[in-house]
Amino acid sequence: MRAYPFDSLAAYGLHAYITIFAFSGPIYLTTYFQDVVRNGITYKARGGTNVTQIVYSSDGTPAAADIRVSPDNLGIFASWGARGYLEGLPIKLEIFDTGSPALGAFDMIPGMVIGSCGEDTDGNIILGAQGRLAILKSNMLEVHTITCKAVFGDDRCQIPLDVPVVARNTAYITQAQKDDWEFTRQVWARVFQSSSFNNLVYECTTQGTTHPTVQPTYPTVAGGTVLDGTAVFTARAARLVAATGSALDFFTVQLSSDPGLSDPLPLGKIIPQTGPLAGIKIPIKDFDSGTLVVTLFEPFAPSAFPTGTSFLIHPGCDKLFSTCQAYSNGRKFRGLPYGPNSDAIDARA
């Protein structure tokens, strides 16, 4: 049985530290009436933030919790609740004694994740957090389908989408040396120079290790090469590119210029870099290459994308084998494209 680091019966008052491991970085909150500094981190007090319910299992241990978070439109936005943006993210709920915070905190439900994210009538975000038992609800076996199970750009797909910045004194390998158990970042990198990523990624074409301290000037034209330490990198056109634009209405964004992507944008993502929705990956429904208008699946307040809003944008994938082949990535397809469908099975019945 786990024990509190403080005497819960003699505690001056019990409150909670809440840490949400969000897309743009951890969000630190407290249910206390004022901000609390802990290990150099400030946990922000929000008037509506509270733990409204804790569910216990039959052995008396906490199993789930409902948490109310008050949006401030600075780091937490009201639209996150209705759109469910926090679902599936890790969250930590720790109880501490406000009279003796130095004694430490008690992690109520280790390994907790946000299972549901909604909004109440007052505009607060309501999080339904679950512990490790929620894992038992997920599929335990692999389900084979004719569509790909990888996420576009992840280490299974291996298309270099959002790769990290080139690191110093780091070993890189070539595509030919890479196998399915190695990471995309071991072959590809991005370089930020002249205030831009220049819509390029860099492929390691000669195995080696980057210089420990000095970064050379990387080429800004696709096809150019550079020697970095003992590794050689070749510039390639990126599929995650910068763009600027503004909202036309609730469902459309007008881009200022052609993003220059030859791959299809529908089912891709447009990611605001500024404004209240910065970092949110918004699915693209359609793109008109003539008018440069991006159509979204769901509505957004036009005020979220004023004139000059910076975006990142990348093409999409419908997870079909033919699309994977169009990306020259058929060998990485994570599905069974030639498996019989239900029509073929029924015909033999």
N, C-alpha and C positions, 0 to 999 in steps of 0.2 A: 504494500500500500504506500503510495507516494505521500510525503508529508509537506505541509506548508513550511516555508523558511521563517515564519513568524507565528506567534500565538494567535490563532484566529479568534479565540474567545476573549482575549484581552486587547484586541486590535482597536486602535483609535477610530478607524473607519476603513472599510474595504472599497477600493475602486480598481479600475482595470486599465492596463496598457493595451492598446489595440494596434497591431502592425499589419497593414495590408500590403502584400508584395505585388504592387501594380506594375503595369507595362512600362511606365516612365520612371520607376524607382519606388522604394518603400514609402508608404504613407503612415506617419506616426500620430496616433490620437490617444487621448485619455478621457475617461468618463469623469475625471475630477473637475472641480470648478475653475481651476487655473492650470496653466502650462506646467509640465513637470520635466525637469532635466534629469536624464538617466544615462550614465556612461557616455556623456558628451552629446547625447541625442535629445532633442526637445520634442516631447509628446504634446501635441496641441490640444487644448481644451475647446470643445465645441458644445454650445448650449444643448443641442438636441441629441448628442451622442450618448448612447446608453446600451447596456446589455439588458434586453427586455425579457429574456427567457433562457433558462438552461435546462436541457433535458438530460436526465440521468438514466443509465442502464440499470438492470436488475441488481447488479452488485454494488450499486451506489456510486459508480464513477461517472463523471460527466461524458456525454456522448455527442451532444449537439447544442448549438446556441443560436438565438436570434439576436442580432446586433443592429441597432439603429444608428445611422451616421447622418449628421447634419451637413449638407453641402455648403461650401463657402465660395464656390466659383473661382477659387484661386488654385487649389490643388485637388479639390473634389467638386465635381459638377453635378447639378441636379439631373441632367439628362442621362447620367450613368445608370440611374435606377431603372427607369422605364425601358432602357435599351439593353439592360443586363450585361453591361460591359465588364463587371467584376466577377462574373460567374467563372468558376474553375480556378480562380487564383488562390494561392496559399494565404492564410491569415493566421495570426497568432493572438490569443487572448490570455493575458497574464494578470493575475490578481495581486495587488500589493496593499500593504498597510500604510495609509496616508500619514500616520503618526511616526512610522519608522521605515521610510522607503529604502534606507540603506541596507535593511535586512534581506532585500531581494524580492523577487516576484515568483508566483506559482503559475506555471503553464497549465491552464485548465484542461485543454484538449490537445495533446501533442499531435502534430501532423495534420492539423485542421485545414480544410479547404472550403471555399465558398460554393455551396451547392445551388443556391438561388439568389437572385438579386432583383428586388422590386422597388416600388415607390408607394408611400402612404399618401393620404389625402392632404398632409401638410407639406409635401414635397421632400420629406426625408427619405434616405435610401435605407431599405430594409434588407439585411443580409441574413440568409439562412446558412449557417456554417456547420459543417459535419466533420466528424473525426475519421479515424482510419477505418472504422467499420463500413464507411461509405464505399470503400474500395470493393467490398464484397458484392456490391450491386453492379459492378462493371463486368464486361465480358471477360471470362477467364481463358477462353480459347480463341484462337485465330479464326476469323471469319473470312473465307476466300470469296472474292467477287471479281467481276470483270473490270471493275474500276480500280484505280490506283489508291492505295492506302496511305501513301506519303502525303505530307503537306508540301505544297509548292515552295521550293527553296530550302527545305530542311536537309538534314544530313542523310536522309534516305533518298530524297529526290536528287540532291547533290548539284542542282543548278545554282550557280553562285549569285544569290539574290542580295541578301543583307549580310555581307561578309565583314569581318572586323578590319580595323586599320592594321597595316603592316606593323609587326612587332620587331623590336631590336633584339639581336643575338638569339634569333629563333630559327629552328630548322624548318625548311619547306621542302616538299616533294613535288614531283610532276604528276600529271594525270595518269600517265602510264604506270607509275609506281603505286598509285593509290588503289586500295581495294575497298570493298564495301564496309569494312570495319574501321576505316579511318575518316577523319572529319574533313568537310569541305574547306574549313579554314586552314588546313595544312597545305592546300594547293593555291588558294585564292586569297587576295587581300585588297583593301582599298587604301588610297593615300589622299590625305587632305592637304592640299597645297594651293597657294594663291586664292585662299578663302573659298575653296570649292573642292568637291570630289571629281569634278570635270566629267561626270557621267561615264566614268571608266572603272573597270576592275582590272586587277593585275594577276595574271596566271604565272605560276612558277613553271618555267620551261626548261630550266637546268637546276637540278637539285643542289641545295647548299644551305648555308646559314647566313642570315642577314648580319650586317655590320653591328658590333656591340653598341656603338654610340652615335655614329654619323649616318644620317639618312641622305642618300643621293637625291638629285632631282629626277623625279619620275617623268616619263614621256606623257604628254597631254594629247596625243593623237593615237588612235587605235592602230596597233601593229608595231608601235615603237617598243624598244627593249631597253633595259637598264641592268647593270651589274650592281647588286646590293650585297656587299660582303662577298661570299662565294656563290650566291644564288642569282640566277638570271630571271627577271620577270618580263612578261610581254603584256602590253596594254590591250584590253579587249573592251568592246562596247558593253556598258552595263545595262541590265534590265531594270534596275531600280534607279530612276532618274529624277532630277529636280525639276519642278515646274512652279509657276505662279498663276494665280487666278482669283476669281471671286464668284460668289453665289449669284445665280440668276433668279432662282426661286427655291422652294423647299427641297426640290429633287435634283436640281442641275447646277453644275459648276462650269463656268466659262474659263478655259485656260487662256493665258496670254499668248502662248506660242505652242507650236507642235512639239510634243515631248520627244519625237524622233524614234519611237519604238516601232519596230517592224512586226512584233508579235501582237496578237489580239489582246485588247484591254478588257473586254467583258470578262467578269469573274475575277479580275485583278483587284488591286487595292489602291486607294488614294489616301495618303496619310498626311494630315495637316501637321506642319512643323511650328506653327504659331497659332495663337488664339486659344479659346477655352477647350478645344478638342484636340490639342496638340498630342501627337503620339497615337491617336485612335486610328486603327486600320479599318477604313470604310469600304465595303465591297462595291465594285463598279458593275452596274447593270448593262450599260451601253456607252459607246464612244463614237461620236460623229467626227471623222477625220477631216471633213470639209469645214464645219463650223467650230471645231475644237471644243465641243460641249460634252462634258461627262455627265451621264445620267446615273443616279444612285438608286439603290433598291429601297431605301427608307428615307423619310424626310428629316431635314435638319433646318434649324433656324438660320435664315440667310445672314443674320448678324454674326454668326459664327465664322463666316468666310468673307470678310470685307475685302475691298480692293487691295491687291498686293499680297494676299495670303500666300505663304510659302507651303508647297506640298512636296512630298515624295510620291512617285506613282510607279506602279509596276504592272506588267501584263498578268493575265489569268490563265487558269488551266481547268478544264472540265473533267480531268482525271481519266480520260479515254486514251487508249493505246495510240490511236492515230495522232492525237495532240502531242503525246510524249515523243513520238517519232518526228513530228514537225519541229520540236525543240532539239532534235538530234540527241535524245536522251532515252531512247527506247530500251537500252540495256538496263536502265535503272527502274523500269516500270515495276511497280509493286502491286500487281494484280494478275488475274488469269484471263487474258483477253480472248483466249480460244476455248474457254469453258462453255459447255452447253447452257443455254438459257432455259427458262421455264417452258417456253413454247416448244423447244426441241425435245424436252423431257416428256411433256404431255403428248406429243405426237407419237412417241414410242409406247405410250401406256396402252 
